[in-house]
Amino acid sequence: MDFRLLKHMVTLAETLHFGRASELCHVSPSTLSRSIQQIETELGTTLFERDNRHVTLTPKV
């Protein structure tokens, strides 16, 4: 897994906002979204629950 992808995931987890996280990572929101999707695919699990207005971390199991 790419360190850049991990940085995107941590930043999104800290901000819980795609716009702010993408600004902090210096990428577009769509690039950030693709990074998160790539991590989730590699891990085979959903890390964030998201809709058009909210982002939350998935519950710990």
CHARMM-style PDB file with segment names, atoms N, HN, CA, C and O in Angstrom:
ATOM      1  N   MET     1       0.847  -1.175   0.000  1.00  0.00      PROA
ATOM      2  CA  MET     1       0.000   0.000   0.000  1.00  0.00      PROA
ATOM      3  C   MET     1       0.896   1.243   0.000  1.00  0.00      PROA
ATOM      4  O   MET     1       1.931   1.283   0.665  1.00  0.00      PROA
ATOM      5  N   ASP     2       0.490   2.209  -0.729  1.00  0.00      PROA
ATOM      6  HN  ASP     2      -0.351   2.177  -1.269  1.00  0.00      PROA
ATOM      7  CA  ASP     2       1.221   3.460  -0.909  1.00  0.00      PROA
ATOM      8  C   ASP     2       1.070   4.363   0.328  1.00  0.00      PROA
ATOM      9  O   ASP     2      -0.031   4.522   0.854  1.00  0.00      PROA
ATOM     10  N   PHE     3       2.172   4.945   0.780  1.00  0.00      PROA
ATOM     11  HN  PHE     3       3.067   4.816   0.352  1.00  0.00      PROA
ATOM     12  CA  PHE     3       2.142   5.849   1.927  1.00  0.00      PROA
ATOM     13  C   PHE     3       1.200   7.027   1.683  1.00  0.00      PROA
ATOM     14  O   PHE     3       0.540   7.499   2.609  1.00  0.00      PROA
ATOM     15  N   ARG     4       1.139   7.495   0.455  1.00  0.00      PROA
ATOM     16  HN  ARG     4       1.676   7.111  -0.297  1.00  0.00      PROA
ATOM     17  CA  ARG     4       0.258   8.619   0.102  1.00  0.00      PROA
ATOM     18  C   ARG     4      -1.204   8.266   0.391  1.00  0.00      PROA
ATOM     19  O   ARG     4      -1.961   9.097   0.893  1.00  0.00      PROA
ATOM     20  N   LEU     5      -1.590   7.039   0.072  1.00  0.00      PROA
ATOM     21  HN  LEU     5      -0.976   6.365  -0.336  1.00  0.00      PROA
ATOM     22  CA  LEU     5      -2.960   6.603   0.331  1.00  0.00      PROA
ATOM     23  C   LEU     5      -3.253   6.583   1.828  1.00  0.00      PROA
ATOM     24  O   LEU     5      -4.339   6.968   2.261  1.00  0.00      PROA
ATOM     25  N   LEU     6      -2.292   6.137   2.603  1.00  0.00      PROA
ATOM     26  HN  LEU     6      -1.409   5.824   2.251  1.00  0.00      PROA
ATOM     27  CA  LEU     6      -2.464   6.118   4.057  1.00  0.00      PROA
ATOM     28  C   LEU     6      -2.603   7.527   4.613  1.00  0.00      PROA
ATOM     29  O   LEU     6      -3.393   7.763   5.527  1.00  0.00      PROA
ATOM     30  N   LYS     7      -1.832   8.469   4.061  1.00  0.00      PROA
ATOM     31  HN  LYS     7      -1.191   8.277   3.318  1.00  0.00      PROA
ATOM     32  CA  LYS     7      -1.934   9.868   4.482  1.00  0.00      PROA
ATOM     33  C   LYS     7      -3.336  10.400   4.187  1.00  0.00      PROA
ATOM     34  O   LYS     7      -3.918  11.106   5.011  1.00  0.00      PROA
ATOM     35  N   HSD     8      -3.871  10.066   3.027  1.00  0.00      PROA
ATOM     36  HN  HSD     8      -3.398   9.493   2.359  1.00  0.00      PROA
ATOM     37  CA  HSD     8      -5.222  10.496   2.662  1.00  0.00      PROA
ATOM     38  C   HSD     8      -6.243   9.924   3.645  1.00  0.00      PROA
ATOM     39  O   HSD     8      -7.153  10.627   4.084  1.00  0.00      PROA
ATOM     40  N   MET     9      -6.086   8.636   3.987  1.00  0.00      PROA
ATOM     41  HN  MET     9      -5.347   8.065   3.630  1.00  0.00      PROA
ATOM     42  CA  MET     9      -7.029   7.997   4.898  1.00  0.00      PROA
ATOM     43  C   MET     9      -6.977   8.639   6.285  1.00  0.00      PROA
ATOM     44  O   MET     9      -8.020   8.919   6.876  1.00  0.00      PROA
ATOM     45  N   VAL    10      -5.784   8.871   6.803  1.00  0.00      PROA
ATOM     46  HN  VAL    10      -4.937   8.643   6.323  1.00  0.00      PROA
ATOM     47  CA  VAL    10      -5.636   9.462   8.136  1.00  0.00      PROA
ATOM     48  C   VAL    10      -6.188  10.883   8.156  1.00  0.00      PROA
ATOM     49  O   VAL    10      -6.861  11.274   9.110  1.00  0.00      PROA
ATOM     50  N   THR    11      -5.913  11.650   7.120  1.00  0.00      PROA
ATOM     51  HN  THR    11      -5.366  11.333   6.345  1.00  0.00      PROA
ATOM     52  CA  THR    11      -6.398  13.027   7.059  1.00  0.00      PROA
ATOM     53  C   THR    11      -7.917  13.057   7.009  1.00  0.00      PROA
ATOM     54  O   THR    11      -8.542  13.882   7.675  1.00  0.00      PROA
ATOM     55  N   LEU    12      -8.516  12.171   6.230  1.00  0.00      PROA
ATOM     56  HN  LEU    12      -8.008  11.500   5.689  1.00  0.00      PROA
ATOM     57  CA  LEU    12      -9.982  12.109   6.181  1.00  0.00      PROA
ATOM     58  C   LEU    12     -10.541  11.672   7.535  1.00  0.00      PROA
ATOM     59  O   LEU    12     -11.564  12.197   7.975  1.00  0.00      PROA
ATOM     60  N   ALA    13      -9.898  10.737   8.189  1.00  0.00      PROA
ATOM     61  HN  ALA    13      -9.067  10.311   7.832  1.00  0.00      PROA
ATOM     62  CA  ALA    13     -10.359  10.285   9.504  1.00  0.00      PROA
ATOM     63  C   ALA    13     -10.283  11.415  10.532  1.00  0.00      PROA
ATOM     64  O   ALA    13     -11.131  11.506  11.420  1.00  0.00      PROA
ATOM     65  N   GLU    14      -9.281  12.264  10.414  1.00  0.00      PROA
ATOM     66  HN  GLU    14      -8.592  12.190   9.693  1.00  0.00      PROA
ATOM     67  CA  GLU    14      -9.127  13.384  11.346  1.00  0.00      PROA
ATOM     68  C   GLU    14     -10.141  14.494  11.086  1.00  0.00      PROA
ATOM     69  O   GLU    14     -10.669  15.085  12.028  1.00  0.00      PROA
ATOM     70  N   THR    15     -10.413  14.777   9.826  1.00  0.00      PROA
ATOM     71  HN  THR    15      -9.985  14.297   9.061  1.00  0.00      PROA
ATOM     72  CA  THR    15     -11.295  15.899   9.489  1.00  0.00      PROA
ATOM     73  C   THR    15     -12.752  15.484   9.294  1.00  0.00      PROA
ATOM     74  O   THR    15     -13.668  16.275   9.521  1.00  0.00      PROA
ATOM     75  N   LEU    16     -12.956  14.243   8.873  1.00  0.00      PROA
ATOM     76  HN  LEU    16     -12.212  13.601   8.689  1.00  0.00      PROA
ATOM     77  CA  LEU    16     -14.294  13.749   8.518  1.00  0.00      PROA
ATOM     78  C   LEU    16     -14.992  14.674   7.518  1.00  0.00      PROA
ATOM     79  O   LEU    16     -16.199  14.905   7.585  1.00  0.00      PROA
ATOM     80  N   HSD    17     -14.186  15.193   6.589  1.00  0.00      PROA
ATOM     81  HN  HSD    17     -13.206  15.006   6.534  1.00  0.00      PROA
ATOM     82  CA  HSD    17     -14.711  16.116   5.570  1.00  0.00      PROA
ATOM     83  C   HSD    17     -13.835  15.997   4.322  1.00  0.00      PROA
ATOM     84  O   HSD    17     -12.642  16.294   4.363  1.00  0.00      PROA
ATOM     85  N   PHE    18     -14.438  15.559   3.211  1.00  0.00      PROA
ATOM     86  HN  PHE    18     -15.408  15.318   3.178  1.00  0.00      PROA
ATOM     87  CA  PHE    18     -13.667  15.350   1.986  1.00  0.00      PROA
ATOM     88  C   PHE    18     -13.024  16.641   1.479  1.00  0.00      PROA
ATOM     89  O   PHE    18     -11.878  16.628   1.029  1.00  0.00      PROA
ATOM     90  N   GLY    19     -13.749  17.743   1.550  1.00  0.00      PROA
ATOM     91  HN  GLY    19     -14.679  17.754   1.916  1.00  0.00      PROA
ATOM     92  CA  GLY    19     -13.200  19.011   1.059  1.00  0.00      PROA
ATOM     93  C   GLY    19     -11.981  19.460   1.842  1.00  0.00      PROA
ATOM     94  O   GLY    19     -10.952  19.799   1.258  1.00  0.00      PROA
ATOM     95  N   ARG    20     -12.093  19.463   3.161  1.00  0.00      PROA
ATOM     96  HN  ARG    20     -12.929  19.188   3.636  1.00  0.00      PROA
ATOM     97  CA  ARG    20     -10.954  19.885   3.997  1.00  0.00      PROA
ATOM     98  C   ARG    20      -9.783  18.920   3.874  1.00  0.00      PROA
ATOM     99  O   ARG    20      -8.628  19.337   3.785  1.00  0.00      PROA
ATOM    100  N   ALA    21     -10.093  17.617   3.870  1.00  0.00      PROA
ATOM    101  HN  ALA    21     -11.031  17.278   3.943  1.00  0.00      PROA
ATOM    102  CA  ALA    21      -9.027  16.621   3.758  1.00  0.00      PROA
ATOM    103  C   ALA    21      -8.300  16.749   2.422  1.00  0.00      PROA
ATOM    104  O   ALA    21      -7.075  16.643   2.364  1.00  0.00      PROA
ATOM    105  N   SER    22      -9.049  16.974   1.363  1.00  0.00      PROA
ATOM    106  HN  SER    22     -10.044  17.061   1.410  1.00  0.00      PROA
ATOM    107  CA  SER    22      -8.403  17.105   0.050  1.00  0.00      PROA
ATOM    108  C   SER    22      -7.524  18.355  -0.009  1.00  0.00      PROA
ATOM    109  O   SER    22      -6.456  18.333  -0.622  1.00  0.00      PROA
ATOM    110  N   GLU    23      -7.963  19.440   0.623  1.00  0.00      PROA
ATOM    111  HN  GLU    23      -8.830  19.459   1.121  1.00  0.00      PROA
ATOM    112  CA  GLU    23      -7.127  20.650   0.674  1.00  0.00      PROA
ATOM    113  C   GLU    23      -5.844  20.388   1.442  1.00  0.00      PROA
ATOM    114  O   GLU    23      -4.763  20.782   1.003  1.00  0.00      PROA
ATOM    115  N   LEU    24      -5.956  19.727   2.581  1.00  0.00      PROA
ATOM    116  HN  LEU    24      -6.834  19.407   2.937  1.00  0.00      PROA
ATOM    117  CA  LEU    24      -4.776  19.437   3.395  1.00  0.00      PROA
ATOM    118  C   LEU    24      -3.801  18.489   2.690  1.00  0.00      PROA
ATOM    119  O   LEU    24      -2.591  18.560   2.903  1.00  0.00      PROA
ATOM    120  N   CYS    25      -4.343  17.602   1.848  1.00  0.00      PROA
ATOM    121  HN  CYS    25      -5.326  17.544   1.675  1.00  0.00      PROA
ATOM    122  CA  CYS    25      -3.510  16.650   1.110  1.00  0.00      PROA
ATOM    123  C   CYS    25      -3.073  17.192  -0.247  1.00  0.00      PROA
ATOM    124  O   CYS    25      -2.302  16.548  -0.958  1.00  0.00      PROA
ATOM    125  N   HSD    26      -3.568  18.380  -0.606  1.00  0.00      PROA
ATOM    126  HN  HSD    26      -4.195  18.903  -0.029  1.00  0.00      PROA
ATOM    127  CA  HSD    26      -3.231  19.020  -1.892  1.00  0.00      PROA
ATOM    128  C   HSD    26      -3.641  18.165  -3.085  1.00  0.00      PROA
ATOM    129  O   HSD    26      -2.896  18.030  -4.056  1.00  0.00      PROA
ATOM    130  N   VAL    27      -4.853  17.585  -2.993  1.00  0.00      PROA
ATOM    131  HN  VAL    27      -5.458  17.695  -2.204  1.00  0.00      PROA
ATOM    132  CA  VAL    27      -5.421  16.817  -4.104  1.00  0.00      PROA
ATOM    133  C   VAL    27      -6.878  17.236  -4.261  1.00  0.00      PROA
ATOM    134  O   VAL    27      -7.436  17.904  -3.391  1.00  0.00      PROA
ATOM    135  N   SER    28      -7.484  16.845  -5.365  1.00  0.00      PROA
ATOM    136  HN  SER    28      -7.031  16.302  -6.072  1.00  0.00      PROA
ATOM    137  CA  SER    28      -8.902  17.144  -5.573  1.00  0.00      PROA
ATOM    138  C   SER    28      -9.751  16.184  -4.726  1.00  0.00      PROA
ATOM    139  O   SER    28      -9.289  15.099  -4.371  1.00  0.00      PROA
ATOM    140  N   PRO    29     -10.982  16.579  -4.407  1.00  0.00      PROA
ATOM    141  CA  PRO    29     -11.863  15.669  -3.662  1.00  0.00      PROA
ATOM    142  C   PRO    29     -12.068  14.332  -4.375  1.00  0.00      PROA
ATOM    143  O   PRO    29     -12.171  13.293  -3.722  1.00  0.00      PROA
ATOM    144  N   SER    30     -12.127  14.349  -5.704  1.00  0.00      PROA
ATOM    145  HN  SER    30     -12.043  15.193  -6.234  1.00  0.00      PROA
ATOM    146  CA  SER    30     -12.314  13.093  -6.436  1.00  0.00      PROA
ATOM    147  C   SER    30     -11.083  12.191  -6.321  1.00  0.00      PROA
ATOM    148  O   SER    30     -11.212  10.969  -6.249  1.00  0.00      PROA
ATOM    149  N   THR    31      -9.887  12.794  -6.303  1.00  0.00      PROA
ATOM    150  HN  THR    31      -9.782  13.787  -6.362  1.00  0.00      PROA
ATOM    151  CA  THR    31      -8.671  12.005  -6.112  1.00  0.00      PROA
ATOM    152  C   THR    31      -8.650  11.387  -4.721  1.00  0.00      PROA
ATOM    153  O   THR    31      -8.292  10.221  -4.556  1.00  0.00      PROA
ATOM    154  N   LEU    32      -9.037  12.174  -3.723  1.00  0.00      PROA
ATOM    155  HN  LEU    32      -9.328  13.122  -3.857  1.00  0.00      PROA
ATOM    156  CA  LEU    32      -9.108  11.667  -2.355  1.00  0.00      PROA
ATOM    157  C   LEU    32     -10.114  10.515  -2.275  1.00  0.00      PROA
ATOM    158  O   LEU    32      -9.838   9.496  -1.642  1.00  0.00      PROA
ATOM    159  N   SER    33     -11.245  10.668  -2.895  1.00  0.00      PROA
ATOM    160  HN  SER    33     -11.469  11.496  -3.409  1.00  0.00      PROA
ATOM    161  CA  SER    33     -12.265   9.623  -2.893  1.00  0.00      PROA
ATOM    162  C   SER    33     -11.742   8.344  -3.538  1.00  0.00      PROA
ATOM    163  O   SER    33     -11.977   7.250  -3.025  1.00  0.00      PROA
ATOM    164  N   ARG    34     -11.041   8.472  -4.649  1.00  0.00      PROA
ATOM    165  HN  ARG    34     -10.850   9.360  -5.066  1.00  0.00      PROA
ATOM    166  CA  ARG    34     -10.461   7.297  -5.308  1.00  0.00      PROA
ATOM    167  C   ARG    34      -9.413   6.631  -4.427  1.00  0.00      PROA
ATOM    168  O   ARG    34      -9.308   5.404  -4.406  1.00  0.00      PROA
ATOM    169  N   SER    35      -8.640   7.428  -3.702  1.00  0.00      PROA
ATOM    170  HN  SER    35      -8.726   8.424  -3.719  1.00  0.00      PROA
ATOM    171  CA  SER    35      -7.640   6.872  -2.787  1.00  0.00      PROA
ATOM    172  C   SER    35      -8.313   6.033  -1.707  1.00  0.00      PROA
ATOM    173  O   SER    35      -7.868   4.925  -1.405  1.00  0.00      PROA
ATOM    174  N   ILE    36      -9.384   6.564  -1.129  1.00  0.00      PROA
ATOM    175  HN  ILE    36      -9.745   7.463  -1.374  1.00  0.00      PROA
ATOM    176  CA  ILE    36     -10.105   5.841  -0.078  1.00  0.00      PROA
ATOM    177  C   ILE    36     -10.710   4.567  -0.647  1.00  0.00      PROA
ATOM    178  O   ILE    36     -10.647   3.514  -0.012  1.00  0.00      PROA
ATOM    179  N   GLN    37     -11.290   4.650  -1.824  1.00  0.00      PROA
ATOM    180  HN  GLN    37     -11.341   5.505  -2.340  1.00  0.00      PROA
ATOM    181  CA  GLN    37     -11.870   3.464  -2.464  1.00  0.00      PROA
ATOM    182  C   GLN    37     -10.793   2.405  -2.726  1.00  0.00      PROA
ATOM    183  O   GLN    37     -11.042   1.210  -2.570  1.00  0.00      PROA
ATOM    184  N   GLN    38      -9.602   2.847  -3.122  1.00  0.00      PROA
ATOM    185  HN  GLN    38      -9.399   3.818  -3.249  1.00  0.00      PROA
ATOM    186  CA  GLN    38      -8.509   1.912  -3.393  1.00  0.00      PROA
ATOM    187  C   GLN    38      -8.081   1.199  -2.108  1.00  0.00      PROA
ATOM    188  O   GLN    38      -7.862  -0.012  -2.117  1.00  0.00      PROA
ATOM    189  N   ILE    39      -7.962   1.939  -1.008  1.00  0.00      PROA
ATOM    190  HN  ILE    39      -8.141   2.923  -1.001  1.00  0.00      PROA
ATOM    191  CA  ILE    39      -7.594   1.338   0.275  1.00  0.00      PROA
ATOM    192  C   ILE    39      -8.671   0.342   0.710  1.00  0.00      PROA
ATOM    193  O   ILE    39      -8.362  -0.770   1.138  1.00  0.00      PROA
ATOM    194  N   GLU    40      -9.927   0.748   0.598  1.00  0.00      PROA
ATOM    195  HN  GLU    40     -10.179   1.651   0.251  1.00  0.00      PROA
ATOM    196  CA  GLU    40     -11.023  -0.131   1.002  1.00  0.00      PROA
ATOM    197  C   GLU    40     -11.041  -1.405   0.165  1.00  0.00      PROA
ATOM    198  O   GLU    40     -11.322  -2.484   0.686  1.00  0.00      PROA
ATOM    199  N   THR    41     -10.749  -1.292  -1.112  1.00  0.00      PROA
ATOM    200  HN  THR    41     -10.521  -0.415  -1.536  1.00  0.00      PROA
ATOM    201  CA  THR    41     -10.694  -2.461  -1.988  1.00  0.00      PROA
ATOM    202  C   THR    41      -9.547  -3.378  -1.585  1.00  0.00      PROA
ATOM    203  O   THR    41      -9.715  -4.595  -1.507  1.00  0.00      PROA
ATOM    204  N   GLU    42      -8.381  -2.790  -1.330  1.00  0.00      PROA
ATOM    205  HN  GLU    42      -8.245  -1.801  -1.394  1.00  0.00      PROA
ATOM    206  CA  GLU    42      -7.216  -3.594  -0.932  1.00  0.00      PROA
ATOM    207  C   GLU    42      -7.465  -4.317   0.387  1.00  0.00      PROA
ATOM    208  O   GLU    42      -7.058  -5.467   0.553  1.00  0.00      PROA
ATOM    209  N   LEU    43      -8.130  -3.647   1.321  1.00  0.00      PROA
ATOM    210  HN  LEU    43      -8.461  -2.713   1.185  1.00  0.00      PROA
ATOM    211  CA  LEU    43      -8.385  -4.244   2.629  1.00  0.00      PROA
ATOM    212  C   LEU    43      -9.632  -5.125   2.647  1.00  0.00      PROA
ATOM    213  O   LEU    43      -9.804  -5.949   3.546  1.00  0.00      PROA
ATOM    214  N   GLY    44     -10.491  -4.949   1.659  1.00  0.00      PROA
ATOM    215  HN  GLY    44     -10.351  -4.280   0.930  1.00  0.00      PROA
ATOM    216  CA  GLY    44     -11.707  -5.738   1.583  1.00  0.00      PROA
ATOM    217  C   GLY    44     -12.749  -5.356   2.613  1.00  0.00      PROA
ATOM    218  O   GLY    44     -13.546  -6.194   3.032  1.00  0.00      PROA
ATOM    219  N   THR    45     -12.750  -4.089   3.028  1.00  0.00      PROA
ATOM    220  HN  THR    45     -12.102  -3.408   2.687  1.00  0.00      PROA
ATOM    221  CA  THR    45     -13.714  -3.616   4.014  1.00  0.00      PROA
ATOM    222  C   THR    45     -13.996  -2.142   3.807  1.00  0.00      PROA
ATOM    223  O   THR    45     -13.214  -1.434   3.172  1.00  0.00      PROA
ATOM    224  N   THR    46     -15.100  -1.687   4.338  1.00  0.00      PROA
ATOM    225  HN  THR    46     -15.735  -2.262   4.854  1.00  0.00      PROA
ATOM    226  CA  THR    46     -15.464  -0.274   4.280  1.00  0.00      PROA
ATOM    227  C   THR    46     -14.890   0.426   5.510  1.00  0.00      PROA
ATOM    228  O   THR    46     -15.123  -0.011   6.636  1.00  0.00      PROA
ATOM    229  N   LEU    47     -14.153   1.494   5.304  1.00  0.00      PROA
ATOM    230  HN  LEU    47     -13.964   1.849   4.389  1.00  0.00      PROA
ATOM    231  CA  LEU    47     -13.549   2.243   6.408  1.00  0.00      PROA
ATOM    232  C   LEU    47     -14.382   3.447   6.810  1.00  0.00      PROA
ATOM    233  O   LEU    47     -14.381   3.851   7.973  1.00  0.00      PROA
ATOM    234  N   PHE    48     -15.095   4.019   5.844  1.00  0.00      PROA
ATOM    235  HN  PHE    48     -15.095   3.691   4.899  1.00  0.00      PROA
ATOM    236  CA  PHE    48     -15.876   5.225   6.085  1.00  0.00      PROA
ATOM    237  C   PHE    48     -17.299   5.017   5.588  1.00  0.00      PROA
ATOM    238  O   PHE    48     -17.519   4.440   4.523  1.00  0.00      PROA
ATOM    239  N   GLU    49     -18.249   5.488   6.360  1.00  0.00      PROA
ATOM    240  HN  GLU    49     -18.070   5.957   7.225  1.00  0.00      PROA
ATOM    241  CA  GLU    49     -19.627   5.561   5.896  1.00  0.00      PROA
ATOM    242  C   GLU    49     -19.818   6.980   5.395  1.00  0.00      PROA
ATOM    243  O   GLU    49     -19.517   7.937   6.108  1.00  0.00      PROA
ATOM    244  N   ARG    50     -20.312   7.122   4.184  1.00  0.00      PROA
ATOM    245  HN  ARG    50     -20.556   6.345   3.605  1.00  0.00      PROA
ATOM    246  CA  ARG    50     -20.429   8.457   3.618  1.00  0.00      PROA
ATOM    247  C   ARG    50     -21.690   8.588   2.786  1.00  0.00      PROA
ATOM    248  O   ARG    50     -22.185   7.628   2.195  1.00  0.00      PROA
ATOM    249  N   ASP    51     -22.190   9.818   2.763  1.00  0.00      PROA
ATOM    250  HN  ASP    51     -21.788  10.598   3.243  1.00  0.00      PROA
ATOM    251  CA  ASP    51     -23.271  10.186   1.871  1.00  0.00      PROA
ATOM    252  C   ASP    51     -22.903  11.557   1.322  1.00  0.00      PROA
ATOM    253  O   ASP    51     -21.748  11.972   1.417  1.00  0.00      PROA
ATOM    254  N   ASN    52     -23.851  12.249   0.760  1.00  0.00      PROA
ATOM    255  HN  ASN    52     -24.789  11.912   0.683  1.00  0.00      PROA
ATOM    256  CA  ASN    52     -23.540  13.547   0.149  1.00  0.00      PROA
ATOM    257  C   ASN    52     -23.189  14.629   1.160  1.00  0.00      PROA
ATOM    258  O   ASN    52     -22.619  15.653   0.784  1.00  0.00      PROA
ATOM    259  N   ARG    53     -23.518  14.426   2.441  1.00  0.00      PROA
ATOM    260  HN  ARG    53     -23.981  13.594   2.746  1.00  0.00      PROA
ATOM    261  CA  ARG    53     -23.308  15.462   3.436  1.00  0.00      PROA
ATOM    262  C   ARG    53     -22.379  15.066   4.587  1.00  0.00      PROA
ATOM    263  O   ARG    53     -21.775  15.942   5.206  1.00  0.00      PROA
ATOM    264  N   HSD    54     -22.251  13.776   4.886  1.00  0.00      PROA
ATOM    265  HN  HSD    54     -22.742  13.065   4.383  1.00  0.00      PROA
ATOM    266  CA  HSD    54     -21.523  13.361   6.070  1.00  0.00      PROA
ATOM    267  C   HSD    54     -20.522  12.255   5.790  1.00  0.00      PROA
ATOM    268  O   HSD    54     -20.711  11.433   4.893  1.00  0.00      PROA
ATOM    269  N   VAL    55     -19.450  12.251   6.576  1.00  0.00      PROA
ATOM    270  HN  VAL    55     -19.296  12.919   7.304  1.00  0.00      PROA
ATOM    271  CA  VAL    55     -18.459  11.184   6.551  1.00  0.00      PROA
ATOM    272  C   VAL    55     -18.231  10.766   7.995  1.00  0.00      PROA
ATOM    273  O   VAL    55     -17.982  11.606   8.859  1.00  0.00      PROA
ATOM    274  N   THR    56     -18.317   9.465   8.253  1.00  0.00      PROA
ATOM    275  HN  THR    56     -18.520   8.783   7.551  1.00  0.00      PROA
ATOM    276  CA  THR    56     -18.016   8.948   9.577  1.00  0.00      PROA
ATOM    277  C   THR    56     -17.177   7.682   9.423  1.00  0.00      PROA
ATOM    278  O   THR    56     -17.233   7.002   8.398  1.00  0.00      PROA
ATOM    279  N   LEU    57     -16.412   7.385  10.445  1.00  0.00      PROA
ATOM    280  HN  LEU    57     -16.366   7.937  11.277  1.00  0.00      PROA
ATOM    281  CA  LEU    57     -15.674   6.129  10.453  1.00  0.00      PROA
ATOM    282  C   LEU    57     -16.651   4.992  10.712  1.00  0.00      PROA
ATOM    283  O   LEU    57     -17.632   5.165  11.435  1.00  0.00      PROA
ATOM    284  N   THR    58     -16.389   3.844  10.129  1.00  0.00      PROA
ATOM    285  HN  THR    58     -15.592   3.704   9.541  1.00  0.00      PROA
ATOM    286  CA  THR    58     -17.248   2.698  10.397  1.00  0.00      PROA
ATOM    287  C   THR    58     -17.038   2.258  11.843  1.00  0.00      PROA
ATOM    288  O   THR    58     -15.952   2.443  12.392  1.00  0.00      PROA
ATOM    289  N   PRO    59     -18.043   1.691  12.451  1.00  0.00      PROA
ATOM    290  CA  PRO    59     -17.894   1.235  13.840  1.00  0.00      PROA
ATOM    291  C   PRO    59     -16.824   0.159  13.966  1.00  0.00      PROA
ATOM    292  O   PRO    59     -16.630  -0.650  13.059  1.00  0.00      PROA
ATOM    293  N   LYS    60     -16.137   0.158  15.095  1.00  0.00      PROA
ATOM    294  HN  LYS    60     -16.294   0.815  15.832  1.00  0.00      PROA
ATOM    295  CA  LYS    60     -15.122  -0.844  15.378  1.00  0.00      PROA
ATOM    296  C   LYS    60     -15.832  -2.151  15.702  1.00  0.00      PROA
ATOM    297  O   LYS    60     -16.815  -2.163  16.443  1.00  0.00      PROA
ATOM    298  N   VAL    61     -15.340  -3.232  15.154  1.00  0.00      PROA
ATOM    299  HN  VAL    61     -14.542  -3.222  14.551  1.00  0.00      PROA
ATOM    300  CA  VAL    61     -15.954  -4.542  15.404  1.00  0.00      PROA
ATOM    301  C   VAL    61     -15.050  -5.360  16.300  1.00  0.00      PROA
ATOM    302  OT1 VAL    61     -15.378  -6.498  16.635  1.00  0.00      PROA
TER     303      VAL     61
END
